[in-house]
Amino acid sequence: MQPQKGLHRSSTTTHTAGPIGASFAVSERNWKCHSCKAENFSKRDRCFRCRSKKPAERNFRVQGGGNPNHKWREALDPETKQIYYYHLETGKTQWDRPKEMGSAPLATGWYGRGAAGSQAQQELDAKNEEYLKRPAPKQADNLAKRDVAYQEGSHEYNIWYNKFAGDFWNSEQSYEPAETRCKVSLHAGRTAADKEGANNKYFCIWWAKGKCAKGAKCNSFHRIPTYADCGHLEKEMLRDVFGRERHASQVHHSFIHVYKNIQ
């Protein structure tokens, strides 16, 4: 029997606890089987390898509430539509989640609800300022014809997979390894969308794929989304961050649900 490879996470968030405005995530650690020593995700009641039952005598729950006596609370900024945090006693406000509040609540998806105590937002803003000082470079000389070419028998252009779909459509194509990759530190920069008076608010999907051939002349953004961008995109419920139409039947891109991540 081949040795088991380590699982990609050591715990799983199961639910949310805490008072309104100061809620936090509760997780459960992976458990190890007494019989075969295999590591299992917390949600499994039996070992995936030997089917032994999950040990009942141990508590695998991990409270992520940080300091229970903290005075921090979260609120929604009406202008940007983003979560911010304020201190009940000092009145201090900040965008990043304070360390004292612990892990962010389960499945919130709000931009800025990163790891507790992180300075991610300040770092992203600082990097964006540097990126916008330079013109965005071209990632490719030309857009590959196979990405947009018409195939006989394919009558509809699928904007999600960026290909014509029809009789020869193969859903397995979406699982092929990507040939290109976007390296933000190298490829981010100023485009026509960043010019004063420009009316565009979407991000370039080809840039995210690492294959935009327009560079600084592109009419879409080649950078990291900011709080202001998220506030604008919040109002555009029928399109995603790349400007693609959203539909009710799509699981991860439905206009019924709000998603803050780039997908």
Phi, psi and omega in degrees: 000132181286145179295146182286137174281150181297142178291154187283353173212151184266346180210164181230129177288129186250322181198181182245143179223175178098167181286164177297132182091347178218033181287159181213166183272145175245130184240165174234133180288155172297155179239150182254132181291133179290333186277305185250358177069016179282145179272137183232149173294153186299330184288345181282131176272341178227154179295134182292340184265306186250357177069018175290152182287151176295135180302130182266347185274354183248148177258113183265002184285138179240117177282130182250029187273359180063224178278115184292344182258016182291161183248019181273145175222158179249152180211167181256123178286119185294337182278310183267348182063031181241156178286135170227170186235141180224151181262128185297328185264315184270340183079003180295141177235151177201159181276323184279145182293125180296147181299327183295338183278347180076196184295147180293152179302157184293133170056039179277316176074005181286135178296132180100347177272066180271202179298141181299133179084001181282158176248035187299317184296316178298321180293319179295318179296318180295319179293321180298321179300321179289321181297321185285354176280349183235151176288145180292131179280159174285138177267344180207156178286321180214153175284128183303132183298328183292342180284333184232003185287149178272134175252142179299130183095351177255115190250348182235138178269118180274109185287344179280321179260358178057041180212158173285134182244142180181220183297332183259013182289133180235114183295339180290345180299331182289349181260004178289144179299140179291137180277337180231163181215141177275123175253102188304318182297335181257326190259345180288147180177184183278135177233182179298335180290339182272354180291148180297130181092352178293141187261359183280147179225011183254163181256150186284119180289329179289326175296317179297332178273352179081026184220025179285129182261003183264331179063230183294343180273358182292142181272006177241162184287143174240065182198183181277137177297142179252177177300319180297319178298317181295325178296321178290318183290335178300328182280343182259080187282342184268357177225152180269189186296339179264001180087008179279146179293141178253148184230152184295334185278351182275136186289308187265350184231024181289142178286356177284332183246152179263126178236131184258349184269158177274119178229000000 
